[in-house]
Structure formats: structure tokens, C-alpha cells
Amino acid sequence: MNDLYLWLKAGHVISVIAWMAGIFYLPRLFVYHVEQRDAVPQMIPVLEVMERRLLQAIMTPAMIATWVFGLSIVGMGGVDWGEVWPWIKAISIIGMTIFHMWCGGQRKALAAGTAAATGRSYRLMNEVPTVLMIIIVISVIVRPF
């Protein structure tokens, strides 16, 4: 059982890294998309392909794997729900998942030409996963709560 736990934990960390890499990069692509729409219109189809592939081929599978590995660890009794930190982590992960879905909606809106957000808005939104990641890491490693 201990070996399985370690493999699940390794898979969880690997999938989290892949998910976070994408979730930090996609809003940056949105910034380029919005800011280059008029200046360099020939770049838009390239950005749309990059956005779609990043979301569908990397981020979404990594998010699903993160949830599967994480819930498997929880199912093995690897979390003490009597403490506060797992609840804070869980709420933050739900927030990260909502942000992921928001990114999917923004990608579709950009592709349809209906996105109303500015480059500055996307830059600000890019801070959301950073804050959530900080909360998650501190909750799990330091466990101050």
C-alpha cells in the first residue's frame, strides 16, 4: 500500500506541475491575442491554435489527472479532514478548476471574436492562479492552519 501511495503522490505532483505550467501560460497567450489582434492580425490564427492545443492537449488532461491522483490519495486515507489545511487546499483547488473553466470560456470567446477583456484584464487574471498556488503550497507544506 505504501508503494501505491508514493506512486499516486508522484503522479499527483507531476500532473499538478503540468497543469500549473499551462494555467500560467494560457492567460499570457490571451494577452498577446488581444494586443496583437489589430497590430499583427496574421498572428491570430497561430495564437488560436496554440491556445486550443494548450488547453485541450495539456491543461485539461493534467487537471483531470491532478484530480484523479489527488482523490485517490484522499481515498487511501492520506488526508486528515479534522485539520483545517485540507479544507483550504480543497477550496483553492476548486477555485483553480473554476479558473481553468473560465480560461476555456475565454478561449472560445477570443476565437469567436466576442471577448471583451483587455490585455490588462488578462494580466490581472493571470495573478489568480498564482495566489491560489501559494495558498495551496503553504497549506500542504507549512500547514499553518
Buried (B, 14 or more C-beta within 10 A) or exposed (E): EEEEBEEBBEBBEBBBEBBBBBBEBBBEBBBBBBBBBEEEEEBBEEBBEBBBEBBEEBBBBBBEBBBBBBEBBBEBEBBEEEEEBBBBBBBBBEBBBEBBEEBBEBBBBBBEEEBEBEBEBBBEBBEBBEEBBEBBEBBBEEEEE
